[in-house]
Amino acid sequence: QAQLVESGGGLVQPGGSLRLSCAASGSIYNIYVWGWYRQAPGKQRELVASITGTGTTTYADSAKGRFSISGDNAKNTVYLQMNNLKPGDTAVYYCHADLRTIAEARKDYWGQGTQVTVSS
C-alpha cells in the first residue's frame, strides 16, 4: 500500500503565495499521474493541475499563469506552487496519485486534504 501526505496549506492574504507538497510513501513502483484537486464548501471537487510521468501538465483555466505543478521523482513528491492567490482559491486541496506499488496493481490514492484560505 501507499500513503499520500500533504502539507503546506494555511491562511494567506490575497496576492500571496503558498507551496503545497504531497509525498507518497510505501514501496512505490511507478507514479503515472499526479494531480491536485480542490473542493470548496457546497461545490464539487475540481481538478486544479496535473502532471504525467512524462512531464505533461494541465491546468484549470482559473489556475493558468498563477499555479505551477512539479514533481520530484527521487522523492516521490509533487508540489503545487500557488502565486497571486485570490479569495476564490479558498478550498481544501487534495493531492491525487495514479500509481502502483511493488505489491499492488495500479490504482488511485488520495491525500488527506489541506486547507487553503485566502482572505484579507
C-alpha positions as CSV (number, residue, x, y, z in Angstrom):
1,Q,0.0,0.0,0.0
2,A,0.9,3.6,-0.4
3,Q,0.0,6.7,1.5
4,L,-0.1,10.4,0.4
5,V,0.7,13.0,3.0
6,E,0.0,16.7,2.2
7,S,1.4,19.8,3.7
8,G,1.7,23.5,3.1
9,G,-1.8,24.8,3.4
10,G,-2.7,27.8,5.5
11,L,-4.1,31.3,5.7
12,V,-2.7,33.8,3.2
13,Q,-3.7,37.3,2.1
14,P,-4.9,37.9,-1.5
15,G,-1.9,38.2,-3.7
16,G,0.2,36.0,-1.5
17,S,1.8,32.6,-2.3
18,L,1.7,29.1,-0.9
19,R,3.5,26.0,-1.9
20,L,1.7,22.7,-1.3
21,S,3.6,19.4,-1.1
22,C,2.4,15.8,-1.3
23,A,4.7,12.9,-0.6
24,A,3.9,9.3,-1.5
25,S,5.3,6.7,0.9
26,G,5.5,2.9,0.5
27,S,7.1,0.6,-2.0
28,I,6.3,2.8,-5.0
29,Y,6.9,1.2,-8.3
30,N,5.7,3.9,-10.6
31,I,3.6,7.1,-10.4
32,Y,1.8,7.6,-13.7
33,V,-0.1,10.8,-12.9
34,W,-0.1,13.3,-10.1
35,G,-3.0,15.7,-9.6
36,W,-4.1,18.5,-7.4
37,Y,-7.8,18.9,-6.8
38,R,-9.7,21.3,-4.6
39,Q,-13.1,21.4,-3.1
40,A,-14.9,24.4,-1.6
41,P,-18.0,24.0,0.6
42,G,-21.1,23.3,-1.5
43,K,-19.1,22.8,-4.6
44,Q,-17.8,19.7,-6.5
45,R,-14.2,18.7,-6.4
46,E,-12.4,20.1,-9.4
47,L,-9.0,19.4,-10.9
48,V,-6.6,22.3,-10.5
49,A,-3.5,20.8,-12.1
50,S,-1.9,17.5,-13.1
51,I,1.4,16.2,-14.3
52,T,2.2,12.9,-16.0
53,G,5.2,10.8,-15.7
54,T,6.4,12.2,-19.0
55,G,6.1,15.8,-17.7
56,T,2.9,16.8,-19.5
57,T,1.0,19.3,-17.4
58,T,-2.6,20.5,-17.4
59,Y,-4.2,23.4,-15.5
60,A,-7.6,24.6,-14.8
61,D,-8.3,27.9,-16.5
62,S,-8.5,29.6,-13.1
63,A,-5.0,28.4,-12.3
64,K,-3.2,29.1,-15.5
65,G,-0.5,31.7,-15.1
66,R,-0.6,31.6,-11.4
67,F,-0.1,28.0,-10.3
68,S,2.6,25.6,-11.3
69,I,2.8,21.9,-10.7
70,S,6.0,20.0,-10.5
71,G,7.3,16.7,-9.3
72,D,10.4,15.2,-7.8
73,N,10.7,11.6,-8.8
74,A,13.5,10.9,-6.5
75,K,11.4,11.9,-3.5
76,N,8.1,10.7,-4.9
77,T,6.8,14.1,-4.2
78,V,4.6,16.5,-6.1
79,Y,4.3,20.3,-5.5
80,L,1.8,23.0,-6.3
81,Q,3.3,26.5,-6.3
82,M,0.4,28.9,-6.0
83,N,1.1,32.6,-6.6
84,N,-1.1,35.6,-6.7
85,L,-3.7,33.8,-4.7
86,K,-7.3,35.0,-4.8
87,P,-10.2,34.5,-2.4
88,G,-11.8,32.2,-5.0
89,D,-8.8,29.8,-4.4
90,T,-10.1,29.1,-0.9
91,A,-10.8,25.4,-0.7
92,V,-9.5,22.1,0.7
93,Y,-6.8,20.9,-1.6
94,Y,-6.2,17.3,-2.2
95,C,-3.4,15.6,-3.9
96,H,-4.0,12.5,-6.0
97,A,-1.8,9.9,-7.5
98,D,-2.4,7.2,-10.0
99,L,0.3,4.8,-9.0
100,R,1.2,1.2,-8.5
101,T,3.3,-0.3,-5.7
102,I,5.5,-3.3,-5.8
103,A,2.8,-5.4,-4.2
104,E,-0.4,-4.0,-5.7
105,A,-1.8,-3.1,-9.0
106,R,-2.1,0.4,-10.3
107,K,-4.9,2.4,-8.5
108,D,-5.9,5.8,-7.2
109,Y,-4.6,7.3,-3.9
110,W,-5.7,10.5,-2.2
111,G,-4.1,12.7,0.3
112,Q,-5.9,13.8,3.4
113,G,-6.5,17.3,2.2
114,T,-5.0,20.6,3.3
115,Q,-7.0,23.8,3.9
116,V,-6.0,26.9,1.9
117,T,-7.8,30.1,2.9
118,V,-7.2,33.3,1.0
119,S,-8.6,36.2,3.0
120,S,-7.7,39.7,4.0
